[in-house]
Structures are given as structure tokens and as C-alpha cells.
Amino acid sequence: MNRSKFLLLLGMSVFAIVPPIASQQTNSATPHWTLSDSETLWRGHYSNCDYGFLVLLGPEVVGHDTLPPSPNHGVTVSLPDVGSTSPVTNKEERFIDVSAYYDTTLVGSLAGAAAYEEGLMAGVSDRPLKKKRIYASLAGHRAAFSTISFASAKGNIVIKLITALRAGIIYTISLQTTNANLKADEEQFEKIRNGFQFLPLPQGECSND
């Protein structure tokens, strides 16, 4: 499950991410992904040569992707059981999503990209939102750090969002959780953030491993 925006909760779909078929057929003897009946499961790390980034997941963490030939955008981690191999659906209320996509809306600036992403988040609720944004860095690149919260039938929902813009590509790392579980889930969110790395952008065909 995945896309460039994962907002679940109220059922917005998630674009997923999957290593290309050719990559899966020619990978090393010990690939970092396996195929289940419904997903591609990543362990150790998730790499995306198409958009130039890598995420160190950690030894116990499973990253969820859709099956080939779905677009290769990113990976989702289920919460609280980060090692779960059960399919991740858009009914989850707690998860971490890492995604990248081309700036097809031509927002053209980091502030514009952050506002666009925050607007997508706002679409999951018709209730009043609280939003806060500061600027810091992600893997050495300037990034916007946003916090969004709102009330839902299941309690107070909190979304932590990191947005970066590089070479016309928007990168996001997001956490969706409940207020009651925020402290515990933020720990895993920070591990994913610290494990995010930018890679050189490909000049031609590339292979994820």
C-alpha cells in the first residue's frame, strides 16, 4: 500500500511501491525483498533507484509494497507491529509511509510542496484541523516538518509529515497515529527518518536491490 500520499483513516487510497520485475529477477542471491500473495515485503532496507533514495528499515522492520508491476514510489511500515507481514490496508489508523513522486503539480518550491501535502492530509477530515510547520533538514537537504491533528470518531489523530524537494521530486515521510500512541510511534518514525538517505538520481535504467 502506498503512493505519494497515504492518508488513510477515512479511506483515501494509497499508491504503492514495488521494485521493477526485471530487478526482482536479476537481484542478488539474498535480496532484501520477498513476494507474498498480495505484497512485496522489504527487510533490512528499502531502495528506490528511480527516485534516488534508500531507507534503512532495521532488522525487525518489514516494509510493505504492492506487487509488480505497480509504480515504484515508496514503502509503508505498519504500527505498532513493525514486523507484521500481514497486508497493510487503508483501514489502518497507525502507520509510517515513505514516498517520492515527481512534482507534476509544479508547486516549484519547498513551501509549496509542504502546503500541497498538508492539503492532502486535510482531505481526510471535515473536522477542524490544527497545523504547525517548521523547517529543518532531511539527510542534509532542507525540509519542512509539519504536524497536523484533528478529532475523529476513533479519537484524536496526529499526523507528522516531513517534506523535501530535490530536482523536481517531492519526498515525504509521514506518521499517522492516535494521540494516545504518539510517543511510542514517534520513536519508530525517528528511526525511519534517521535511516533515510538520498542517492544519486539515475541517468538511465536502474535496478533496486
N, C-alpha and C positions, 0 to 999 in steps of 0.2 A: 504494500500500500504506500502510495507516495505521490508526490508530484512536485510542483513548486509551491504547493500550498496544501497543507494537510489539515487544516481546520476541520476537526471532526465535530464531535459532540452533536451538533444539530444536523449532521448528516451530509456535510459538503464532501464531495469525493476527493480522493487522494491520488495523485498521479504517482506511479511507482517507478521503480528504477531497477534496471536489470542489466547485467553485463551482456554485451553482444554475443550472439550464438557462436560466431567464429572464435571469439575469445574463449568461450567456455569449452570449445572443442580442442583448442590448442594450448590450454593452460598447462602449468607445471604438474608434476605428479602429486603435489599436495596443494591443491587450490584452496583459496580462502572462502569459497562458496560451494554450496550444495543445492540441489534442486529437490523440493518436495512436490507434492501433487499440485500445490497452488501457489508456491512462492519460491523465490531464490533466497537462501539463507546465507548470510555472511558471518564469518567468525574471525577474530583477530583484528582484521581491518577491512574497511570498505574503500575501494579505489575507483575513481572515475576519471579516466584519461580524457573523455570527451569534453568535460568542463574544467579539468585541471585541478582536482583536489583529492585528498585522501583523509580518511578518518580512522584513527586508532580506536578500536572499539573496546579493547580489554579482553582478557582471556575468558571471562564468563558471560560476555555480552553477545547476543545474536542480533544482527541487523536484518530487517525484513524488506524484501524487494518483490516486485512482481516477476512473473516468468517471462522469458523471451517470447516474442520479440518486442515487448513493451519498451517505451522510451527510457533511456538511461539518465535519470535525474538525481537520484539520491537514495537514502536509506532511512528506515524508521525503526526505533527501538521501543519495545513495549515496556510499560511500567505497571506495577512495581517489579514484576518478574522479568528482569532484563535478559534472562537466559531462556525464556519461553520460545518454543518452536511452533506453537500454535499460531494459526494465521492471525494477522493484525487486521482489524476491520475498522470502518468509520464509525463504529459504535463505542470505541474506546474513549474514556474520558481522561486517561493519563498516558502520555507517550512523548517521545522526543523524535523530531524529524530533522533531517539534514537534506538540503536540496539545492539545486542550481538550475538556472534556466536563462536563456537569452532575453535581454531587455527588449522584447518585441513591442512593448507599450511606449518605448522611447522616453522613459522618465528622465534619463540622462544624467541624474545626479544621485548621490547617496541619500540626501534628504528626500528626494522624490521617490526613490526605491523604498525607503523605510515607510514613507507615508502610504505608498501603494500597498505594501504588505500589511500595515496596520489596518488599512481599509478592508482588506480581505478578512482579517480577524473580526472586524466589526460586523461582518456579514453573518456571523454565527449567532448573533443575539439581537433581539429587538428591545432589550433592556438597556438602561443607562450604562455606559462604559466609563471606566477610569483608565486614562492613558498617561504614561510618562516615558520620555525618551532622553537618553544621554548619549554621548559619543565617546568611544574608546577604540580599542584595536582588536582585530581578529587575525592571528597568525601574521602579525606585522603590517596589516592593512587597516586603514581607518574603517570603523564600523559603527553602526547605530545599534544601541541596546535599548529595546522597548519593553515596557511592562504594561499589560492590558488585563483588566479584571472586570468581571460582571457577575451578576446573580443569575442562577439558573434553577430549574426545578430540583436539581441534584445538589445544590449548594453553590457556594461562591467558586467561580472558575478563574484561574490565573494562567495567563499566557506570557512566557518570557520569550522574546524574539531578538535574534541578532541578525542584522542585515549588512552585507558588504557588496560593493560593486567593483568589478575588475574587468577591464577590456570588454565592456558591453555585456557582461554576465552578472546576474544577481545571485548572490549566495545567501542562504538563510539557514540558521539553526534555531529551532523552536522547541519549547517545552509547553505542553498543555497539562495542567494538573488541577487539583482542587486546593482550596486554601488550607484545608486540614493536612494535606500531604505535601505542601510546598517545600518545607525544609528538607525532607528526605529526598524528594525528587530533584531538588536543585543540586544536590551533591552529584548525582549521575549526569545532570545537564552540564555541570562544570567539567566533569571528566571528558565528556564528548567535545566540549568547546576546546579544552586544552589539547585534545588529540586531533584537532582539525589542522590540516596542512594544505597550503596552496602548492600545486605542481605546475611545471611549465605547460602552457597550452599546446596542443598538438598542431603540427604543421601539415598533417595528412592523416591517414588511418592510424588508429592506435588500439591497444589491447589492454583491457582491465584484468588485473590479477590480484 
